[in-house]
Amino acid sequence: MTPPVFAHGSLRLYLLALLDEQPRHGYELIQALSERFGGTYSPSAGTIYPRLSKLEEEGLVSKSTDGRKTVYEITDAGRAELEARRPELDAIENEVTDSVRRLADGVRAEVNDAMRSLRAELASAAREAKRSATKTSASTAGGTSTTGWGGDARVETSRAVHEADLVLSEFRQQLRTDLRTQANRGRVTPESVTLLKARLAQVRADVLATLPEH
């Protein structure tokens, strides 16, 4: 179904804007729309071609054949209509930008939740290791130095948790930067979010599998 931003003839206006950038064939227009909306909207050929035909009938676009492809190009009349409806086009562009930004924010929220969960599990494992080391140290306190295995285990655990936290923070920052960059290009898709959630869940499971049982 066509999104609300393309109600009342707005899709044809957006098609004119895309053709004003450069001549395109139908599939390229579909791809361009999908990219602009971060994959949240991908029109079918049955949606695009009838509108292109209507634009051609009205003299707003022309078409030519390039091998087996039909290429559409905006006409002077099409540019005139585009310019006359520039405020409406700007409103559509703003809506597209907001839609992609909301999607990117959703991805970042999922990443943050996964990071917090993994940090909590690591912290819990660190506390458990510390308790275990304390018990071991106490049971051998009669003739064993407190700087033995128990102390070494606490230091090693603390160092590992600190390093893991640094890795998570660096990953979060890098991914956040990547998402912002791609969102500005309209390339963040729901499929990216699904893949990210699945991979983070698998990483968490793999990490937890290496931790000792409580």
Summary of the structure (lengths in Angstrom):
residues: 214
radius of gyration: 28.1
end to end distance: 51.3
largest distance: 96.5
contacts: 594
relative contact order: 0.11
helix: 74%
strand: 7%
